[in-house]
Amino acid sequence: MPLAALAEDKPLAGLLDSLGRRQELVPLKTVVIARNGEIVAEQGYRGHTTSESANIKSASKSIISALVGIAISKGLLEGPDQKIAPILKADLPDNPDPRLKDITIGNLLSMQAGLGRMSGANYGRWVSSRNWVRFALAQPFDDKPGGQMLYSTASTHLLSAILTKVGGKSTLALAREWLEPVQGFRIGAWERDPQGIYLGGNQMAMSARSLLAFGELYRNSGKAAGGVQVVPAEWIAQSWQNRTNSRFSGDGYGYGWFERQIGGETVHFAWGYGGQMLYIVPSLNLTVAMTSAESGPSARNGYRDALHDLLADIIETAKTS
């Protein structure tokens, strides 16, 4: 939906004006709020603006999920139950673990591949390898495919490699082509692996406004301006269906989206390291994007919870304004 004009909501704008004085929100760079398809409040802090480029980190996993859904709708992929081994056969290890043949597209999307995690302490070792796809596929299994949630950026990178193969173009080219109808959406710089595959699920540059535009696409059931159906509505419903839970937060997780109750409402959200957030509150037609300094792990230092509390304040204000 078009988001060009700012139709200011004074209570929400007043709330955002006050945030610069909250000590727990010092890393916060920007907040932008849309309601019913219009930006109603936005604010940058400590010299930042909502139109400047930011590394959205793992919030980009939700964008990879959208591209997979579009690829399925175009017939390039069969669906979430499609096995990945035939697509990535050139990168399978010698004498592969037989469980590799059981991993599906859906397992990668829901972080249930079972392979050893390539996030956190293992991330540096993974991105220092000569071939990220092969390295990920060669990891020992920590659980069976479809088992517990093992959050790993390697899973979404395998999806980027799959999209590149079936789409015949880079993941960035596919994103720009398929999401072109989304007004205000733009991906800037994006890291690639040694084989030139764009890093699925990390190191993607995007402004808070652009992230908001993507969130509005999902809030609006996959339709862009003029009613163009960009992401199938049924794919959004599948993506927001909880399939597992984070062992760290207890939050539900679907296909690239977390879910939890905040401010008394069901909230679907994308979350990136340091506090890069995209929240969608369907019951209130509310979408909120936040960017933050990449200064630390927002879960362990409590900052992510401070952002959830901020969203609760936004929800309360929206309900009464």
Secondary structure, DSSP 8 states (H G I E B T S, - for coil): ----SB---HHHHHHHHHGGG-GGGTTEEEEEEEETTEEEEEEE-TT--TTSEEE-GGGGHHHHHHHHHHHHHTTSS--TT-BSTTTTGGG--SS--GGGGG-BHHHHHTT---B---SGGGHHHHHTSS-HHHHHHTS-BSS-TTSS----HHHHHHHHHHHHHHHSS-HHHHHHHHTTTSTT-----B-B-TTS-B-TTSSBEEEHHHHHHHHHHHHTTTB-GGG-B-S-HHHHHHHTS--EE-TTT--EE-SS-EEEEETTEEEEEEEETTTEEEEEEGGGTEEEEEEE---S-TTTTSHHHHHHHHHHHHHHHHHH-
